[in-house]
Amino acid sequence: MKYINKIPIRWVSHLCILLAVTSATAQTVHISHCLNGCPVGEAENNVTVVHHLFAASINHQSGLADWVAYRVLAGTIGIASLLPRLWAADNLVVPDSTSVQLLNGGPGFAQLDLSDQQDRNYRVNEITIKPEDRGRLVPLSSFADTPYWPELNYLSNMAPLPSDLRTGSWSRLDQSINELARRVGEVFVISGPLYKIQPAVNTRTGNSFSRPAAFFKVVATESALVAFIFPWNLNQHVHYCDLRSSLQRVERRSGLNLFPNRQDSTALNLPAALGCPGQ
């Protein structure tokens, strides 16, 4: 796996990103966006990019994130309703021929002439993402009170989230995560797509791209975690509490070890902290 980061010195102390060289040929990388280590298990030729607000593992075949990890702090949350939502290329991701093919007409994208249109949102270099397929794995609202929120418009944070899912239970869970961060100080989240194909997405071969069958979100603190799986065709009115799953199921379906250095702990009833009763 290849790591690329873009963290200026003035931000390092705040994010506590440390690089410790353990040998002449290996590095141990500590990334503050990840609790107990970043996920492992994706394809070896994936590229992991590290920005101020999130880390993401970019799949070498699809050009999309296999996972994103981020840390919501009480002081980063803000009002995102007026922030521009113009997609931009991530300059840490060097597109290969597969991702270029995807961006120029592959599933989930359309190449249209909008030169005479007033609405040019979600447009990058004449590429228009279909409205029903655009969404952010890392929400703007969780970081609207930082100067780095434009990073969340990078394509490395884009996922083909259907409208009913994105504006329904997915968004409501993001709001609950923000409220939890205000109460406890910090909350860690890992999110990404799940596919129906076998083997798992991180080991699939060929240049074909299949839309996700579902998306996952795992919410964690130092003492507890809770996992959710959101089906692709989810009705907008379904409550996220009804979508609770287990870490083991998410890891099995994704092929990832999401918290490689985590020790089991249940000091905090995290589902209840997110507004899910009876747990």
Secondary structure, DSSP 8 states (H G I E B T S, - for coil): -EEEE---HHHHHHHT-EEEE-SSS-EEEE-TTSSSS--B-S-TT-EEEE-SS-EEEE-TTTSSEEEEEEEEETTT----TTS----B--TT----HHHHHHHTTSTTEE----TT-S--TTEETTEEE-GGG--BSS-GGGGTTSTTGGGGGBGGGB----HHHHHTHHHHHHHHHHHHHHHHSEEEEEEEEE-SSSS-GGG--SS-----SEEEEEEE-SS-EEEEEEETT--TT--GGGGEE-HHHHHHHHT-BS-TT-----SS-HHHHTT-TT-
